[in-house]
Amino acid sequence: TAAMGPARVSVLLPTYNERDNLPLVVWLLARTFSDSGIDFEIIIIDDGSPDGTQEIAQQLEKIYGSDKIVRKLFLFPSGTAYIHGMKYATGNFIVIMDADLSHHVRLDFMYYGKQKEGNFDIVSGTRYKGNGGVHGWDLKRKLISRGANFLTQVLLRPGASDLTGSFRLYRKEVLQKLMEKCVSKGYVFQMEMIVRARQLGYTIGEVPISFVDRVYGESKLGGNEIVSFLKGLLTLFATT
């Protein structure tokens, strides 16, 4: 794919009860983009949080301006929030990440550098390569994460080292194509995106990231997620 004109990056930030994290994430992102001289917008897609996340988003919009902060309400299971947010994205690159500060935002623009370096369609953060890693996880979660990743590698041979992470940069048109093809939700969605990208011949660059467990609030990984992950993995294995 040919290099593009001046880049604009749209960050899709799905939120649910993130009032404590949101101001900090937005501040870190805004500072990082400004330091790098990159044009950006942050699209906050809130799933009807009862904790006042929307009011915080409204205040952030006032502070940073509506060209930088775009607020959307979306009342559906996560996974589809990205599709909804993408309708409003004006950037030629799209970053998807969590609002819970588990992604170390300063590293964000290693991404952007990486994209330029190899002109990749997708740049994915990886916890399993180079100096990437996980902080604040107990052994059980580490084992689940590693195990899930290992199983996926064996069954799907995706050519990327971290498939369940949700911190990635996509070319907008590539993300649109992948969204049309993807059927999964939740953790499996992230995995399916990479598997489909491989099938369609898109190029994937990887950047080591350190993943820090949620600063505030509860993690959403429970027994049901693990079951649905395994089901999703087997479905993908059967259909790809």
Solvent accessible surface area in square Angstrom, and as a share of the most:
residue,aa,sasa,rsa
1,T,113,0.66
2,A,85,0.66
3,A,89,0.69
4,M,68,0.31
5,G,53,0.51
6,P,134,0.84
7,A,23,0.18
8,R,52,0.19
9,V,0,0.00
10,S,0,0.00
11,V,0,0.00
12,L,0,0.00
13,L,0,0.00
14,P,32,0.20
15,T,4,0.03
16,Y,92,0.35
17,N,59,0.31
18,E,7,0.03
19,R,107,0.39
20,D,84,0.44
21,N,2,0.01
22,L,0,0.00
23,P,51,0.32
24,L,77,0.38
25,V,0,0.00
26,V,0,0.00
27,W,116,0.41
28,L,32,0.16
29,L,0,0.00
30,A,9,0.07
31,R,92,0.34
32,T,3,0.02
33,F,0,0.00
34,S,75,0.49
35,D,99,0.51
36,S,54,0.35
37,G,69,0.67
38,I,23,0.12
39,D,62,0.32
40,F,12,0.05
41,E,4,0.02
42,I,0,0.00
43,I,0,0.00
44,I,2,0.01
45,I,2,0.01
46,D,4,0.02
47,D,50,0.26
48,G,28,0.27
49,S,8,0.05
50,P,106,0.66
51,D,45,0.23
52,G,14,0.13
53,T,0,0.00
54,Q,56,0.25
55,E,97,0.43
56,I,23,0.12
57,A,3,0.02
58,Q,80,0.36
59,Q,100,0.44
60,L,10,0.05
61,E,39,0.18
62,K,162,0.69
63,I,124,0.63
64,Y,61,0.23
65,G,24,0.23
66,S,77,0.49
67,D,92,0.48
68,K,44,0.19
69,I,1,0.01
70,V,27,0.16
71,R,90,0.33
72,K,59,0.25
73,L,92,0.46
74,F,26,0.11
75,L,115,0.57
76,F,125,0.52
77,P,86,0.54
78,S,68,0.44
79,G,7,0.07
80,T,35,0.20
81,A,8,0.06
82,Y,12,0.05
83,I,69,0.35
84,H,29,0.13
85,G,0,0.00
86,M,14,0.06
87,K,143,0.61
88,Y,81,0.31
89,A,5,0.04
90,T,92,0.54
91,G,2,0.02
92,N,37,0.19
93,F,7,0.03
94,I,0,0.00
95,V,0,0.00
96,I,0,0.00
97,M,0,0.00
98,D,42,0.22
99,A,2,0.02
100,D,13,0.07
101,L,18,0.09
102,S,1,0.01
103,H,3,0.02
104,H,83,0.37
105,V,3,0.02
106,R,105,0.38
107,L,42,0.21
108,D,0,0.00
109,F,26,0.11
110,M,90,0.40
111,Y,0,0.00
112,Y,15,0.06
113,G,37,0.36
114,K,47,0.20
115,Q,8,0.04
116,K,139,0.59
117,E,134,0.60
118,G,36,0.35
119,N,57,0.29
120,F,42,0.17
121,D,12,0.06
122,I,0,0.00
123,V,0,0.00
124,S,1,0.00
125,G,3,0.03
126,T,0,0.00
127,R,14,0.05
128,Y,40,0.15
129,K,103,0.44
130,G,76,0.73
131,N,137,0.70
132,G,19,0.18
133,G,18,0.17
134,V,24,0.14
135,H,100,0.44
136,G,69,0.67
137,W,26,0.09
138,D,86,0.45
139,L,125,0.62
140,K,136,0.58
141,R,41,0.15
142,K,79,0.34
143,L,111,0.55
144,I,46,0.23
145,S,12,0.08
146,R,140,0.51
147,G,34,0.33
148,A,14,0.11
149,N,10,0.05
150,F,140,0.58
151,L,70,0.35
152,T,0,0.00
153,Q,53,0.23
154,V,81,0.47
155,L,38,0.19
156,L,24,0.12
157,R,195,0.71
158,P,2,0.01
159,G,54,0.52
160,A,6,0.04
161,S,24,0.16
162,D,1,0.00
163,L,0,0.00
164,T,19,0.11
165,G,10,0.10
166,S,15,0.10
167,F,2,0.01
168,R,1,0.00
169,L,0,0.00
170,Y,0,0.00
171,R,2,0.01
172,K,44,0.19
173,E,76,0.34
174,V,5,0.03
175,L,0,0.00
176,Q,73,0.32
177,K,103,0.43
178,L,0,0.00
179,M,12,0.05
180,E,138,0.62
181,K,98,0.41
182,C,20,0.12
183,V,115,0.66
184,S,21,0.14
185,K,99,0.42
186,G,35,0.34
187,Y,76,0.29
188,V,8,0.05
189,F,6,0.03
190,Q,11,0.05
191,M,0,0.00
192,E,0,0.00
193,M,0,0.00
194,I,0,0.00
195,V,9,0.05
196,R,30,0.11
197,A,0,0.00
198,R,93,0.34
199,Q,97,0.43
200,L,71,0.35
201,G,60,0.58
202,Y,41,0.16
203,T,67,0.39
204,I,20,0.10
205,G,2,0.02
206,E,27,0.12
207,V,4,0.02
208,P,38,0.24
209,I,6,0.03
210,S,23,0.15
211,F,25,0.10
212,V,51,0.29
213,D,36,0.18
214,R,38,0.14
215,V,77,0.44
216,Y,100,0.38
217,G,58,0.56
218,E,147,0.66
219,S,46,0.30
220,K,111,0.47
221,L,45,0.22
222,G,31,0.30
223,G,50,0.48
224,N,123,0.63
225,E,49,0.22
226,I,50,0.26
227,V,82,0.47
228,S,60,0.38
229,F,13,0.05
230,L,72,0.36
231,K,138,0.58
232,G,14,0.14
233,L,1,0.01
234,L,103,0.51
235,T,76,0.44
236,L,5,0.03
237,F,101,0.42
238,A,85,0.66
239,T,90,0.52
240,T,67,0.39
